[in-house]
Amino acid sequence: VDATTYLAGRVVEVPAGDALVIEDARRARWIVHLRGVEAPGAGQPGAAEARARLRALARASAVRVENPVRVRAGHVSGTVWPDCPEWGEEGARTDSINVRMVREGYARARRPGGDPRLTAAQNKAKAERLGIWQARGRVHAGPSGACGTGGRFDKLKK
């Protein structure tokens, strides 16, 4: 895998709010980190919600990873797009899963000022006080979700 190719496969696991495990056509498994995205880690407020939202966004199973960069053996970082024709809500086909996670407040841009799409998405989520940008203890009912699913934050831990 190099920057001139793409990686396609089906999602077999979502271990975190910023990582997927996909299986390619050769049945090789890859851990795919959403490039430029950092979701709350295990045990942090919003971690379970971020993982659930990523699972909902990727539930179409087939995804394409643009410009994958090998991080280490079996791990790549890239921009992830779903293969879901009914992803017809706001942002359809113009936003990657990476941008959706940040824009909906389930994750933050790893380097503000880096990718302008992620920076704009983070600024929107902050302005609207979504997800990780809301006051602790409040409930956030996320957008209706991709592919007919709904995302919802439970009460955040204090």
PyMOL commands that set and color helices and strands:
alter all, ss='L'
color gray80, all
select helices_A, chain A and resi 47-57+97-103+116-127+131-133
alter helices_A, ss='H'
color red, helices_A
select strands_A, chain A and resi 6-16+19-23+29-34+37-38+62-72+75-82+108-109
alter strands_A, ss='S'
color yellow, strands_A
deselect
rebuild
show_as cartoon
